[in-house]
Amino acid sequence: MQEQTGFYPSDQYGFSTLLSEAELAVLGRLRAVLDQQVKPLLADYWEQGEFPYQITKPLFDLRLMDPEELTAGGAVPGGLYTGFRNFELARTDASVATFYNAQSGLFRTTVNLGGSDEQVARLDPLIRSFEYKGVFSLTEPDHGSDIAGGLATSARRDGGDWVINGHKRWIGGAVSADVLAVFARDEADGQVKAFLVPTDAPGVKLSKIHRKTALRMMQNSDITLTNVRVPESERLQRVNSFADVAGLLRNMRSDVAWIAAGLQAGAYEAAVRYVMGREQFGKPLASFQLVQEKLATMLGNVTSSLGMVVRLTQQQEAGIFKDENSALAKMFTCARMRETVALARELVGGNGITLDTDVARFHADAEAVYSYEGTHEINALIVGRAITGTGAFR
């Protein structure tokens, strides 16, 4: 394979050339931190099932949500920059990307789309700087794919406060967050609403989920909420039904599709490094036909996934937001991701189940990305409903 000269060795069609020099400079600084301060820690912390919190300050200090070069004169960073930021993070590690996106994607989107103008103006600067850390708390122990109709966490108005009871599960980053964006069903009208619940509030209990085989570094929690009181001022004013929650998810799925594309790139690039440096039967492993066929398939998967997320982001920047578009991107990129990491594992052979080549980490973590923010089946049914005009699920 000829040496690539673009910003990413896996960007065969040059999608990153759509970025400006300033955007590439910010991403270059991110890459330097990832290469020098994050990568050396990944294998050990993944094996331990712990998160290397010493990397958070270097990442936060980069101000990736509002870098100086991209916000001069009140400008807002572009969608493609934000997408490639997720791609770069996931190309290094899925847990690191998920941890960062929990703040920059899920929580920030929840506040910015779900909050009042006053709430957004007050909180968004703090979210961008990580002075105010939050996580998206929707999934429950008994309700994931059916959360729209099954959400069981309740909220009851009591004077100027709300009293919240229920359970949440798989809430990533909760242990290091200041606040939980909790979705609960209003007992009065049956509609879903959202509340900013401090993690240290009386009645909030967080328990780490152990024995995971994917995203081992990401600290996921079970959460119990027992008569937790939250003032009306901490209710996100624009979330008044599950339709509003669906609007949040429509925006968030594109982030996950970018992460799936980046994870593929990381696995592909790790496999290329391995086969280029190993000999078998007296020849470089990279010279065998079946090896090259697998590499070509993997590169095709990365390229098609990048093309899809780039176009999706361009549409969203133009104001076109469709459930079926973000669902299709999440479904397709994650399916290609699963194939790509499996092929990487095959190419690296027995060494592909050790952490030393990076491939095993990508291979295992892909399973979590495949399922979160909507399973393959649920996203397929969202697309199918758009195709046929008929919903196959309730």
DRENRO-611224 format. One line per 3 residues: their letters; for each residue z, x, y of N, C-alpha, C. Coordinates in steps of 0.02 Angstrom, whole numbers. Layout:
! residues N
a> Z/X/Y/Z/X/Y/Z/X/Y ~ ...
This chain:
! residues 394
mqe> 0/42/-60/0/0/0/0/44/62 ~ -40/28/111/-43/67/172/21/57/212 ~ 39/110/246/99/106/287/90/56/344
qtg> 142/15/354/139/-35/407/164/-3/472 ~ 136/-22/527/155/7/591/188/-44/637 ~ 195/-107/615/225/-158/657/301/-153/658
fyp> 331/-201/692/403/-201/699/438/-211/632 ~ 405/-247/587/433/-259/519/381/-237/467 ~ 401/-199/418/354/-179/366/330/-238/324
sdq> 366/-294/327/347/-353/289/307/-403/330 ~ 293/-387/394/256/-433/438/182/-415/436 ~ 149/-432/381/80/-412/368/30/-439/420
ygf> 43/-499/444/-3/-531/492/17/-519/564 ~ 70/-482/576/89/-465/644/117/-521/686 ~ 156/-567/655/185/-621/694/233/-596/748
stl> 264/-538/735/311/-512/785/276/-487/848 ~ 209/-481/846/173/-461/907/174/-517/959 ~ 195/-577/939/202/-632/986/263/-622/1031
lse> 307/-577/1012/367/-563/1052/350/-517/1110 ~ 388/-524/1164/378/-480/1222/412/-413/1209 ~ 395/-364/1251/427/-298/1246/502/-303/1256
ael> 524/-346/1302/595/-355/1314/629/-385/1252 ~ 597/-434/1221/626/-464/1160/631/-413/1104 ~ 579/-373/1096/580/-321/1044/633/-269/1059
avl> 646/-255/1122/698/-207/1139/767/-232/1119 ~ 780/-297/1131/844/-326/1110/851/-324/1034 ~ 798/-343/999/799/-342/927/806/-271/900
grl> 778/-223/936/787/-153/916/858/-131/921 ~ 894/-153/973/965/-136/979/1004/-169/923 ~ 986/-231/906/1019/-264/850/1008/-225/786
rav> 946/-203/774/932/-166/713/973/-101/709 ~ 981/-68/765/1020/-6/765/1092/-19/744 ~ 1122/-73/769/1190/-90/749/1193/-108/675
ldq> 1144/-147/652/1143/-167/582/1135/-106/537 ~ 1089/-61/554/1076/-3/512/1136/46/512 ~ 1166/56/569/1217/108/575/1288/84/560
qvk> 1304/22/578/1373/-1/572/1384/-57/521 ~ 1330/-90/501/1338/-146/455/1317/-128/384 ~ 1257/-103/376/1231/-89/309/1277/-45/266
pll> 1307/7/293/1349/50/250/1409/14/219 ~ 1428/-44/246/1487/-80/222/1471/-135/172 ~ 1408/-155/167/1392/-218/134/1410/-220/60
ady> 1391/-168/23/1402/-170/-50/1476/-177/-67 ~ 1518/-137/-35/1589/-138/-51/1621/-205/-32 ~ 1605/-230/26/1636/-293/47/1609/-352/8
weq> 1545/-350/-11/1517/-403/-54/1554/-405/-120 ~ 1565/-346/-149/1600/-343/-214/1672/-368/-207 ~ 1704/-352/-151/1774/-374/-141/1780/-447/-124
gef> 1725/-477/-101/1728/-547/-79/1763/-554/-12 ~ 1757/-505/30/1789/-506/96/1737/-493/150 ~ 1752/-515/210/1705/-504/266/1727/-443/306
pyq> 1681/-398/324/1699/-340/364/1705/-357/438 ~ 1763/-381/458/1770/-406/526/1762/-351/578 ~ 1764/-288/558/1754/-234/606/1683/-233/634
itk> 1637/-270/602/1568/-271/629/1560/-324/683 ~ 1609/-368/691/1599/-424/737/1596/-401/809 ~ 1639/-355/830/1637/-333/900/1571/-300/918
plf> 1544/-254/878/1479/-226/895/1424/-279/900 ~ 1427/-329/856/1377/-383/859/1387/-427/920 ~ 1450/-445/934/1464/-488/991/1445/-452/1056
dlr> 1459/-387/1059/1446/-349/1120/1371/-346/1138 ~ 1328/-359/1089/1256/-358/1103/1234/-418/1146 ~ 1276/-470/1149/1260/-531/1188/1191/-558/1168
lmd> 1183/-567/1103/1117/-587/1077/1096/-657/1098 ~ 1144/-700/1116/1126/-767/1137/1103/-769/1209 ~ 1124/-720/1249/1103/-718/1319/1094/-646/1342
pee> 1050/-608/1309/1040/-538/1329/1014/-533/1401 ~ 1037/-481/1435/1021/-474/1506/946/-475/1520 ~ 908/-441/1477/835/-436/1489/800/-504/1484
lta> 829/-551/1448/795/-614/1436/823/-672/1477 ~ 874/-658/1518/905/-712/1556/903/-700/1631 ~ 866/-650/1652/861/-635/1724/833/-696/1761
gga> 863/-711/1818/839/-767/1859/851/-834/1828 ~ 899/-838/1781/914/-902/1749/869/-920/1691 ~ 829/-872/1667/785/-885/1610/825/-898/1547
vpg> 795/-931/1499/826/-946/1435/787/-909/1380 ~ 822/-874/1335/786/-840/1281/741/-888/1242 ~ 682/-864/1224/633/-906/1190/651/-920/1117
gly> 619/-972/1091/632/-992/1022/610/-940/972 ~ 554/-906/984/532/-855/937/580/-796/935 ~ 606/-777/993/658/-724/993/718/-746/951
tgf> 741/-808/962/798/-832/924/783/-833/849 ~ 723/-854/831/704/-854/761/703/-785/731 ~ 672/-737/766/670/-669/740/739/-636/741
rnf> 783/-659/784/852/-635/781/884/-654/714 ~ 874/-716/693/899/-737/628/864/-700/571 ~ 799/-690/579/760/-652/530/787/-581/522
ela> 801/-548/578/827/-480/576/895/-476/543 ~ 938/-523/560/1005/-525/529/1000/-536/454 ~ 960/-586/433/954/-601/361/918/-547/323
rtd> 873/-511/355/839/-455/324/889/-400/305 ~ 945/-398/339/999/-352/323/1047/-383/272 ~ 1071/-444/287/1118/-476/241/1124/-551/257
asv> 1124/-591/205/1127/-664/215/1195/-687/241 ~ 1249/-655/219/1316/-674/243/1323/-659/317 ~ 1298/-601/338/1302/-583/409/1262/-632/451
atf> 1202/-650/426/1160/-698/462/1194/-766/464 ~ 1224/-788/409/1258/-852/406/1318/-853/452 ~ 1356/-799/453/1415/-794/496/1394/-799/569
yna> 1343/-763/589/1321/-764/659/1292/-832/676 ~ 1251/-859/632/1219/-923/646/1268/-981/646 ~ 1326/-973/612/1377/-1026/616/1398/-1038/688
qsg> 1398/-984/728/1415/-990/799/1353/-1004/842 ~ 1302/-962/833/1243/-965/878/1198/-1025/863 ~ 1199/-1049/801/1156/-1104/781/1194/-1169/773
lfr> 1234/-1173/720/1267/-1236/703/1315/-1260/757 ~ 1363/-1217/776/1414/-1239/824/1385/-1247/894 ~ 1345/-1199/915/1317/-1204/983/1271/-1265/989
ttv> 1231/-1278/938/1188/-1337/939/1229/-1401/941 ~ 1283/-1403/903/1326/-1462/901/1355/-1477/970 ~ 1379/-1425/1004/1407/-1435/1070/1353/-1451/1122
nlg> 1298/-1413/1120/1247/-1421/1173/1210/-1487/1167 ~ 1199/-1512/1106/1165/-1576/1098/1214/-1634/1093 ~ 1274/-1620/1068/1322/-1674/1057/1372/-1683/1113
gsd> 1379/-1633/1156/1429/-1637/1209/1402/-1669/1273 ~ 1448/-1690/1315/1429/-1715/1381/1406/-1657/1424 ~ 1377/-1672/1482/1356/-1619/1527/1416/-1576/1546
eqv> 1472/-1606/1558/1532/-1568/1576/1555/-1524/1519 ~ 1554/-1550/1458/1575/-1510/1401/1529/-1451/1390 ~ 1464/-1462/1396/1415/-1408/1386/1425/-1355/1440
arl> 1431/-1375/1502/1440/-1327/1557/1503/-1286/1548 ~ 1555/-1317/1523/1619/-1282/1515/1620/-1236/1454 ~ 1589/-1259/1399/1598/-1223/1336/1542/-1174/1319
dpl> 1480/-1189/1340/1425/-1147/1317/1432/-1074/1338 ~ 1453/-1057/1399/1462/-986/1415/1513/-952/1370 ~ 1566/-989/1351/1617/-961/1306/1591/-953/1235
irs> 1547/-999/1214/1517/-994/1148/1470/-934/1145 ~ 1430/-924/1197/1383/-869/1198/1418/-801/1194 ~ 1476/-796/1224/1513/-732/1224/1560/-725/1165
fey> 1567/-777/1124/1613/-779/1067/1686/-781/1090 ~ 1698/-798/1153/1767/-809/1175/1795/-874/1145 ~ 1750/-918/1128/1768/-983/1098/1727/-989/1034
kgv> 1760/-979/978/1725/-977/914/1736/-1042/876 ~ 1680/-1070/852/1685/-1133/816/1640/-1136/756 ~ 1651/-1186/714/1610/-1195/654/1596/-1269/645
fsl> 1541/-1283/612/1515/-1349/597/1549/-1375/534 ~ 1583/-1432/538/1625/-1456/483/1603/-1527/463 ~ 1552/-1531/422/1525/-1595/400/1536/-1608/326
tep> 1518/-1561/283/1520/-1571/211/1591/-1584/186 ~ 1597/-1628/136/1662/-1645/107/1663/-1630/32 ~ 1722/-1628/2/1726/-1612/-70/1684/-1658/-113
dhg> 1680/-1722/-95/1644/-1771/-136/1579/-1794/-104 ~ 1561/-1765/-47/1501/-1789/-12/1465/-1731/20 ~ 1404/-1718/-7/1360/-1668/21/1294/-1700/39
sdi> 1251/-1708/-11/1186/-1739/2/1192/-1812/25 ~ 1246/-1847/5/1253/-1917/23/1301/-1927/82 ~ 1308/-1874/123/1358/-1876/176/1343/-1931/227
agg> 1280/-1949/236/1263/-2000/287/1300/-2065/275 ~ 1300/-2088/213/1334/-2150/197/1403/-2140/167 ~ 1417/-2079/144/1479/-2068/107/1534/-2034/145
lat> 1522/-2013/207/1572/-1975/244/1638/-2012/245 ~ 1690/-1979/218/1754/-2013/208/1808/-1994/258 ~ 1801/-1938/292/1850/-1918/342/1852/-1972/397
sar> 1912/-1993/416/1919/-2049/462/1949/-2027/528 ~ 1933/-2066/580/1962/-2056/646/1984/-2124/673 ~ 2046/-2125/698/2073/-2188/725/2097/-2176/796
rdg> 2075/-2219/842/2095/-2212/912/2168/-2234/919 ~ 2207/-2194/954/2277/-2209/966/2292/-2190/1039 ~ 2284/-2238/1084/2294/-2223/1155/2240/-2175/1179
gdw> 2262/-2120/1209/2215/-2070/1234/2195/-2019/1182 ~ 2220/-2026/1121/2206/-1978/1067/2168/-2011/1010 ~ 2143/-1968/966/2115/-1989/902/2158/-1957/847
vin> 2168/-1994/793/2205/-1969/735/2156/-1961/677 ~ 2150/-1900/652/2098/-1884/603/2131/-1867/536 ~ 2103/-1897/482/2126/-1883/414/2066/-1873/369
ghk> 2070/-1824/324/2016/-1814/277/2012/-1742/253 ~ 1957/-1727/221/1947/-1661/190/1875/-1637/205 ~ 1868/-1572/214/1803/-1540/222/1799/-1482/173
rwi> 1738/-1465/153/1728/-1411/104/1667/-1369/122 ~ 1670/-1307/102/1615/-1258/113/1606/-1241/187 ~ 1660/-1244/224/1654/-1230/296/1658/-1155/308
gga> 1600/-1125/320/1596/-1053/326/1619/-1028/394 ~ 1662/-977/394/1686/-947/455/1746/-981/485 ~ 1773/-1032/452/1829/-1070/481/1891/-1027/492
vsa> 1903/-980/448/1965/-941/452/1967/-897/514 ~ 1910/-880/543/1908/-838/603/1888/-878/665 ~ 1885/-944/659/1863/-987/715/1923/-1011/755
dvl> 1910/-1030/817/1961/-1061/858/1962/-1136/849 ~ 1904/-1164/831/1899/-1237/830/1850/-1258/775 ~ 1862/-1317/748/1817/-1348/699/1782/-1407/733
avf> 1716/-1410/727/1679/-1469/749/1679/-1517/690 ~ 1728/-1563/691/1740/-1608/634/1704/-1674/645 ~ 1667/-1695/593/1633/-1760/595/1675/-1808/554
ard> 1691/-1866/585/1734/-1915/553/1709/-1985/570 ~ 1725/-2032/526/1703/-2101/536/1755/-2140/574 ~ 1735/-2169/629/1779/-2210/671/1799/-2273/632
ead> 1864/-2283/623/1887/-2341/585/1870/-2406/621 ~ 1862/-2404/686/1849/-2466/724/1778/-2492/716 ~ 1729/-2447/719/1659/-2471/715/1620/-2443/657
gqv> 1651/-2399/616/1617/-2371/558/1566/-2317/573 ~ 1561/-2298/637/1511/-2248/657/1541/-2178/655 ~ 1497/-2128/644/1519/-2059/640/1524/-2030/710
kaf> 1579/-1995/723/1591/-1962/786/1611/-1890/773 ~ 1612/-1849/825/1626/-1777/817/1683/-1757/863 ~ 1727/-1713/838/1787/-1693/874/1796/-1618/869
lvp> 1820/-1588/923/1835/-1516/924/1909/-1509/907 ~ 1922/-1486/846/1990/-1483/819/2012/-1410/815 ~ 2064/-1390/852/2088/-1321/846/2110/-1305/775
tda> 2094/-1246/752/2112/-1227/683/2188/-1220/675 ~ 2224/-1211/730/2297/-1205/725/2333/-1269/743 ~ 2296/-1325/747/2328/-1388/765/2373/-1412/708
pgv> 2429/-1445/724/2471/-1473/671/2432/-1519/626 ~ 2440/-1511/561/2405/-1553/512/2341/-1524/486 ~ 2319/-1465/512/2258/-1432/488/2278/-1378/438
kls> 2249/-1382/378/2263/-1332/327/2196/-1304/301 ~ 2189/-1238/302/2129/-1204/279/2145/-1164/216 ~ 2102/-1170/166/2110/-1132/103/2045/-1099/86
kih> 2047/-1033/74/1986/-996/57/1960/-1017/-12 ~ 1894/-1025/-17/1862/-1040/-81/1848/-974/-116 ~ 1876/-966/-175/1869/-905/-214/1817/-914/-269
rkt> 1803/-860/-306/1762/-860/-367/1690/-881/-353 ~ 1663/-861/-296/1593/-875/-280/1548/-821/-308 ~ 1486/-840/-325/1437/-791/-348/1381/-781/-297
alr> 1386/-812/-239/1337/-803/-186/1373/-803/-119 ~ 1344/-770/-69/1375/-763/-4/1449/-744/-12 ~ 1462/-694/-52/1531/-676/-67/1567/-651/-5
mmq> 1532/-620/42/1565/-596/102/1583/-653/150 ~ 1544/-705/150/1557/-762/195/1620/-797/172 ~ 1666/-807/217/1729/-839/200/1723/-914/209
nsd> 1713/-950/154/1708/-1023/155/1776/-1053/142 ~ 1788/-1110/172/1855/-1141/167/1852/-1214/145 ~ 1904/-1234/108/1922/-1304/101/1970/-1320/158
itl> 1961/-1378/189/2002/-1397/246/2033/-1465/233 ~ 2098/-1470/245/2133/-1534/242/2157/-1552/312 ~ 2142/-1614/332/2163/-1639/397/2211/-1698/386
tnv> 2274/-1689/407/2325/-1740/396/2355/-1762/462 ~ 2337/-1822/483/2362/-1850/546/2354/-1800/604 ~ 2295/-1771/609/2281/-1722/662/2264/-1760/726
rvp> 2299/-1745/780/2287/-1780/843/2241/-1738/888 ~ 2190/-1772/914/2141/-1739/958/2131/-1784/1019 ~ 2136/-1758/1080/2126/-1800/1138/2053/-1822/1145
ese> 2043/-1879/1178/1975/-1905/1189/1932/-1854/1225 ~ 1962/-1811/1266/1923/-1761/1302/1890/-1710/1256 ~ 1915/-1706/1195/1888/-1658/1146/1843/-1692/1095
rlq> 1824/-1754/1108/1772/-1788/1068/1705/-1772/1100 ~ 1657/-1751/1060/1590/-1737/1087/1556/-1804/1103 ~ 1542/-1813/1167/1527/-1880/1193/1459/-1907/1172
rvn> 1413/-1864/1150/1347/-1889/1132/1337/-1896/1056 ~ 1390/-1890/1018/1386/-1903/946/1421/-1969/933 ~ 1382/-2022/921/1411/-2089/913/1384/-2125/852
sfa> 1346/-2089/810/1321/-2119/748/1294/-2062/704 ~ 1279/-2078/641/1251/-2025/599/1180/-2009/621 ~ 1147/-2054/655/1080/-2038/682/1085/-1979/731
dva> 1140/-1976/768/1150/-1919/814/1163/-1855/774 ~ 1199/-1861/719/1210/-1802/676/1144/-1779/646 ~ 1102/-1826/625/1037/-1808/598/995/-1771/649
gll> 1003/-1789/713/968/-1752/765/990/-1680/770 ~ 1055/-1668/759/1080/-1599/757/1049/-1561/699 ~ 1049/-1593/640/1023/-1560/580/949/-1544/587
rnm> 912/-1588/621/841/-1576/631/830/-1509/666 ~ 873/-1493/714/868/-1429/749/893/-1371/707 ~ 945/-1382/667/977/-1328/630/935/-1304/571
rsd> 896/-1348/541/859/-1329/481/808/-1274/495 ~ 782/-1272/556/735/-1219/572/769/-1151/571 ~ 833/-1148/591/870/-1085/586/875/-1061/514
vaw> 889/-1108/469/896/-1089/398/830/-1066/370 ~ 775/-1097/391/709/-1075/367/695/-1003/390 ~ 714/-986/451/707/-917/474/751/-870/433
iaa> 811/-891/416/855/-850/374/824/-839/306 ~ 795/-892/277/762/-886/211/704/-837/214 ~ 666/-838/269/611/-791/277/637/-720/283
glq> 691/-710/321/719/-644/329/749/-616/266 ~ 781/-659/227/810/-637/164/754/-613/117 ~ 699/-649/116/641/-627/76/617/-558/98
aga> 613/-548/164/590/-484/190/636/-428/167 ~ 701/-440/169/748/-389/147/740/-372/74 ~ 731/-423/32/722/-411/-40/656/-375/-54
yea> 603/-396/-20/538/-364/-29/540/-291/-7 ~ 568/-277/51/570/-208/75/614/-164/31 ~ 669/-192/4/711/-154/-42/673/-138/-107
avr> 634/-186/-131/595/-174/-192/541/-121/-180 ~ 509/-124/-122/458/-73/-107/489/-3/-105 ~ 546/3/-72/579/68/-70/594/94/-140
yvm> 615/49/-183/634/70/-250/573/94/-290 ~ 520/54/-291/463/73/-334/426/133/-306 ~ 430/145/-241/398/203/-212/435/268/-229
gre> 499/261/-246/538/322/-259/556/334/-331 ~ 530/293/-377/550/300/-448/488/312/-491 ~ 497/354/-541/443/367/-589/461/340/-658
qfg> 410/315/-693/417/293/-763/353/314/-799 ~ 360/337/-862/303/359/-902/264/414/-866 ~ 299/454/-826/267/510/-792/226/492/-731
kpl> 232/430/-707/194/408/-650/240/369/-602 ~ 222/369/-538/262/327/-491/260/254/-512 ~ 317/222/-510/320/151/-529/272/109/-486
asf> 263/130/-424/220/93/-379/147/95/-399 ~ 128/138/-445/57/144/-464/36/96/-519 ~ 83/59/-548/67/14/-604/39/-53/-578
qlv> -10/-80/-614/-43/-140/-592/4/-200/-586 ~ 47/-209/-636/92/-267/-635/143/-261/-579 ~ 163/-201/-562/208/-191/-506/174/-211/-441
qek> 112/-189/-433/76/-204/-371/62/-280/-364 ~ 49/-312/-421/38/-385/-418/100/-421/-395 ~ 158/-399/-419/221/-431/-397/234/-418/-323
lat> 221/-358/-301/230/-342/-230/184/-385/-187 ~ 122/-394/-209/74/-434/-171/98/-507/-166 ~ 124/-533/-221/150/-602/-221/208/-609/-174
mlg> 253/-559/-176/310/-561/-131/289/-558/-58 ~ 242/-515/-42/219/-509/27/185/-574/49 ~ 147/-605/4/117/-670/20/170/-722/35
nvt> 225/-722/-2/279/-769/10/311/-758/78 ~ 325/-695/94/355/-680/160/307/-701/215 ~ 243/-685/207/194/-699/259/185/-774/270
ssl> 180/-812/216/172/-885/224/235/-916/254 ~ 293/-891/235/356/-917/263/361/-901/338 ~ 343/-840/356/343/-822/427/294/-866/467
gmv> 236/-876/439/187/-917/474/213/-987/486 ~ 248/-1014/436/274/-1082/443/329/-1086/495 ~ 377/-1040/494/432/-1044/541/410/-1028/612
vrl> 362/-983/619/336/-969/686/303/-1031/715 ~ 262/-1064/676/228/-1125/701/277/-1181/714 ~ 326/-1189/670/378/-1240/680/414/-1228/746
tqq> 432/-1166/759/468/-1149/820/424/-1161/881 ~ 361/-1144/877/316/-1157/933/311/-1232/947 ~ 309/-1273/895/308/-1346/905/371/-1369/939
qea> 428/-1345/915/492/-1366/944/498/-1345/1017 ~ 472/-1286/1033/472/-1264/1103/429/-1309/1146 ~ 379/-1341/1115/336/-1388/1152/365/-1458/1153
gif> 426/-1465/1125/459/-1530/1126/444/-1574/1066 ~ 412/-1547/1014/396/-1586/955/449/-1573/902 ~ 493/-1621/891/546/-1616/841/537/-1673/791
kde> 521/-1655/730/513/-1705/677/555/-1685/617 ~ 591/-1734/590/632/-1721/531/591/-1690/475 ~ 531/-1718/464/491/-1695/407/466/-1624/418
nsa> 456/-1603/480/432/-1535/492/486/-1483/477 ~ 547/-1494/502/601/-1447/487/621/-1450/414 ~ 619/-1510/384/635/-1515/313/584/-1479/270
lak> 519/-1486/287/467/-1452/249/476/-1376/254 ~ 492/-1352/313/501/-1279/321/560/-1254/281 ~ 616/-1291/283/675/-1270/245/659/-1271/170
mft> 628/-1325/147/611/-1332/76/564/-1277/52 ~ 510/-1266/90/458/-1219/68/482/-1147/71 ~ 513/-1127/127/534/-1057/133/587/-1040/81
car> 630/-1087/66/683/-1073/16/655/-1069/-55 ~ 604/-1109/-69/572/-1104/-135/537/-1037/-142 ~ 502/-1015/-90/469/-950/-92/521/-894/-95
mre> 577/-904/-61/631/-854/-62/657/-845/-133 ~ 666/-900/-168/692/-895/-237/645/-854/-281 ~ 580/-866/-274/531/-827/-313/532/-754/-291
tva> 535/-742/-227/532/-673/-202/590/-631/-226 ~ 651/-658/-222/709/-619/-244/709/-608/-319 ~ 681/-657/-356/676/-648/-429/627/-593/-446
lar> 571/-590/-411/523/-537/-423/551/-469/-403 ~ 589/-467/-349/621/-404/-329/669/-381/-384 ~ 706/-427/-412/753/-410/-467/714/-383/-527
elv> 658/-413/-543/617/-389/-599/592/-318/-586 ~ 569/-305/-526/540/-240/-511/591/-184/-515 ~ 652/-198/-499/703/-146/-499/736/-138/-567
ggn> 719/-182/-613/743/-174/-682/819/-180/-686 ~ 848/-140/-731/920/-142/-740/959/-126/-677 ~ 931/-82/-635/964/-66/-572/966/-124/-524
git> 927/-176/-538/926/-235/-496/987/-279/-502 ~ 1031/-264/-550/1094/-303/-554/1153/-263/-527 ~ 1139/-204/-497/1191/-167/-462/1182/-177/-387
ldt> 1235/-164/-349/1232/-173/-277/1200/-114/-241 ~ 1188/-60/-276/1166/1/-243/1095/-4/-216 ~ 1053/-47/-243/983/-52/-219/973/-108/-170
dva> 1025/-146/-155/1024/-205/-110/993/-267/-143 ~ 953/-258/-194/916/-314/-223/964/-366/-253 ~ 1016/-344/-287/1062/-391/-320/1096/-437/-268
rfh> 1113/-409/-212/1145/-448/-159/1098/-502/-133 ~ 1036/-483/-119/987/-533/-96/975/-586/-150 ~ 970/-563/-213/956/-608/-269/1011/-661/-276
ada> 1074/-640/-271/1129/-687/-279/1136/-732/-217 ~ 1131/-702/-158/1143/-741/-97/1090/-794/-85 ~ 1030/-782/-111/977/-831/-102/996/-900/-130
eav> 1037/-901/-182/1056/-965/-211/1095/-1009/-164 ~ 1137/-978/-122/1174/-1017/-73/1129/-1043/-18 ~ 1084/-999/7/1038/-1020/60/993/-1076/35
ysy> 974/-1073/-29/931/-1124/-59/962/-1193/-53 ~ 1029/-1196/-56/1063/-1261/-57/1091/-1284/9 ~ 1112/-1239/53/1145/-1264/113/1096/-1290/165
egt> 1123/-1331/211/1082/-1367/261/1030/-1412/229 ~ 1047/-1443/173/1002/-1489/139/971/-1457/77 ~ 982/-1486/19/954/-1460/-43/879/-1468/-43
hei> 847/-1433/-90/774/-1438/-98/754/-1511/-107 ~ 791/-1548/-149/773/-1616/-165/778/-1662/-104 ~ 833/-1656/-67/842/-1699/-8/788/-1685/44
nal> 774/-1622/56/721/-1606/104/653/-1630/81 ~ 640/-1625/15/577/-1650/-12/571/-1725/-1 ~ 626/-1762/-9/624/-1834/1/615/-1853/74
ivg> 641/-1812/120/628/-1824/191/553/-1817/205 ~ 523/-1765/177/451/-1756/185/413/-1812/151 ~ 434/-1830/90/401/-1884/54/403/-1950/90
rai> 458/-1963/124/464/-2026/163/413/-2026/220 ~ 403/-1967/251/354/-1963/305/283/-1971/279 ~ 270/-1945/220/203/-1949/191/186/-2021/172
tgt> 233/-2056/140/219/-2121/110/242/-2180/152 ~ 288/-2167/199/317/-2223/236/370/-2259/197 ~ 388/-2233/140/438/-2266/96/494/-2217/81
gaf> 556/-2237/95/613/-2195/79/632/-2201/6 ~ 640/-2144/-27/658/-2144/-98/733/-2132/-109 ~ 770/-2130/-54/843/-2123/-60/874/-2161/-2
r> 938/-2172/-8/974/-2211/45/1026/-2167/77
